[in-house]
Amino acid sequence: MYIAVKPDVHLDHILFGDMLGITIGDIIQTVIIAGLVTLVISVKWRDFLLFSFDYQQAQASGLHTRWLHYGLLCMVSLTIVATLKAVGIILSISLLIAPGAIAVLLTQRFHIALLLATGISILVSMTGVWLSFFIDSAPAPTIVVLFAVMFIMTFYRYQHQRTHKGKCRTTGFVIIRLAEHSASNIRLLAMRLNE
């Protein structure tokens, strides 16, 4: 019975989407979901900011952290649903992670990072589609590769600036902190054993 079952969707469309074959209905669905998510974020962005970066402070401030948690999960789920058919799962995940990671390396202010992430997404997506026509490849993997290259360049620039401003290298700082933490734990253990 199950021998003749053949799905209509190709694996490439699930992974990389069909960016050039989306319908008007898909565009309308994406615009509605994007508008809804943008509206919720613009109305409650301070609450989401506090919830994301300091959970205990959000609870102490009287925010409904459970609602914020599930609201954030719903918005991420809706965003993935909106982008899945057009760009596939790989680019959906890349679009959720890479622009924010790049923006956080460029600025310390949250609202500027939000604007930068949006601009980076638009710039890299347009460049990836344009470049894919010239190198004869699918647009989604090209965009993912461009995001990876941009992240690596931004991360290198960030590390280079930190190193040349007299700050510790990340690995050296981590090793020093681990050594200090281990030494303090050994002292506490010795004091408890002596009691």
C-alpha positions in Angstrom: 0.0 0.0 0.0 2.7 2.5 0.9 4.9 1.7 -2.0 3.3 4.2 -4.4 3.2 7.1 -2.0 5.1 10.0 -3.5 5.1 13.4 -1.8 4.5 16.6 -3.9 7.2 18.5 -2.1 10.8 18.0 -3.0 13.4 17.9 -0.2 15.2 20.9 -1.7 12.1 23.0 -1.3 11.9 22.1 2.4 15.6 22.9 3.0 16.1 25.8 0.7 12.5 27.0 -0.2 11.2 28.1 -3.5 11.9 31.8 -3.3 11.2 32.5 -7.0 8.0 30.4 -7.0 5.9 31.9 -4.2 2.3 32.9 -4.8 0.4 36.1 -4.0 -1.3 34.2 -1.1 2.1 33.4 0.4 3.1 37.0 0.2 -0.2 38.2 1.8 0.3 35.6 4.6 3.9 36.7 5.2 2.9 40.4 5.2 0.1 39.8 7.7 2.4 37.8 10.1 5.2 40.3 9.7 2.8 43.2 10.5 1.4 41.4 13.6 4.9 40.5 14.9 6.1 44.1 14.3 3.1 45.5 16.1 3.5 43.3 19.1 7.3 44.1 19.3 6.8 47.8 18.9 4.1 47.9 21.6 5.9 45.7 24.2 9.5 46.0 23.2 10.7 47.2 26.6 9.0 44.3 28.4 10.5 41.8 25.9 13.9 43.5 26.4 13.8 43.1 30.1 12.4 39.6 29.9 15.1 38.5 27.5 18.1 40.0 29.3 17.1 39.9 33.0 14.4 37.4 33.8 14.6 37.9 37.6 14.2 41.7 37.3 11.2 41.1 34.9 9.6 39.0 37.6 10.4 41.4 40.4 8.9 44.3 38.2 5.6 42.5 38.1 5.7 41.6 34.5 3.8 38.5 33.4 6.9 36.5 32.4 4.9 33.5 31.5 2.9 35.5 28.9 6.0 37.1 27.6 7.7 33.7 27.3 4.8 32.2 25.3 4.3 35.3 23.3 7.9 35.3 22.3 7.6 31.6 21.3 4.5 32.3 19.3 6.2 35.1 17.4 9.2 33.0 16.6 6.9 30.2 15.5 4.8 32.5 13.3 7.9 34.0 11.8 9.2 30.5 10.9 5.8 29.5 9.4 5.7 32.7 7.4 9.2 32.2 5.9 9.3 28.5 5.5 7.6 28.1 2.1 9.5 30.9 0.5 13.0 30.5 1.9 13.1 27.0 3.5 14.2 25.9 6.9 17.9 26.6 6.5 17.5 30.2 5.5 14.7 30.7 8.1 17.0 29.7 10.9 19.8 31.8 9.3 17.5 34.8 9.1 16.6 34.4 12.8 20.1 34.1 14.1 22.7 35.8 11.8 21.4 39.4 11.6 20.9 39.7 15.3 24.3 38.2 16.0 26.0 40.6 13.5 24.2 43.6 14.9 25.1 42.8 18.5 28.7 42.7 17.5 28.4 46.2 15.9 26.5 48.0 18.7 25.7 47.7 22.4 22.3 49.5 22.2 19.3 47.3 21.7 17.1 49.6 19.5 20.1 50.3 17.2 20.8 46.6 17.0 17.2 46.0 16.0 17.4 48.5 13.2 20.8 47.3 12.1 19.6 43.7 12.0 16.7 44.7 9.8 19.0 46.6 7.5 21.5 43.7 7.4 18.7 41.3 6.5 17.5 43.4 3.6 21.0 44.1 2.3 22.3 40.5 2.5 19.0 39.1 1.0 19.0 41.5 -1.9 22.7 40.9 -2.6 22.3 37.1 -2.3 19.4 37.1 -4.8 21.3 39.4 -7.2 24.5 37.3 -6.8 22.7 34.0 -7.3 21.7 35.0 -10.8 25.3 35.7 -11.8 26.8 32.5 -10.3 23.9 30.4 -11.4 22.9 29.0 -7.9 19.8 28.9 -5.8 19.1 32.2 -3.9 18.6 30.7 -0.4 22.0 29.0 -0.1 23.7 32.0 -1.5 22.1 34.2 1.1 23.1 31.8 3.9 26.8 31.8 2.7 26.7 35.6 2.6 25.4 35.8 6.1 28.2 33.4 7.2 30.8 35.5 5.5 29.4 38.7 6.9 29.3 37.2 10.4 32.9 36.0 10.2 34.1 39.4 9.0 32.2 41.2 11.7 33.4 38.8 14.4 37.0 39.2 13.2 36.6 43.0 13.3 35.1 42.9 16.8 37.9 40.7 18.1 40.5 42.9 16.4 39.1 46.0 18.0 38.9 44.4 21.5 42.5 43.2 21.2 43.9 46.5 20.1 42.2 48.5 22.8 44.2 46.9 25.5 41.5 44.5 26.6 42.2 40.8 27.2 41.8 38.3 24.5 38.6 36.2 25.1 40.4 32.9 25.6 43.0 34.4 28.0 40.2 36.1 30.0 38.2 32.9 30.2 41.3 30.9 31.4 42.1 33.6 34.1 38.4 33.6 35.3 38.3 29.8 35.5 41.6 29.8 37.5 40.3 32.4 39.9 37.0 30.5 40.3 38.8 27.2 40.9 41.1 28.8 43.5 38.2 30.3 45.4 36.3 26.9 45.3 39.4 25.1 46.6 39.7 27.7 49.5 36.0 27.3 50.4 36.3 23.5 50.3 39.4 23.6 52.5 37.7 25.9 55.0 34.6 23.5 55.2 36.9 20.5 55.7 38.7 22.3 58.6 35.4 23.0 60.4 
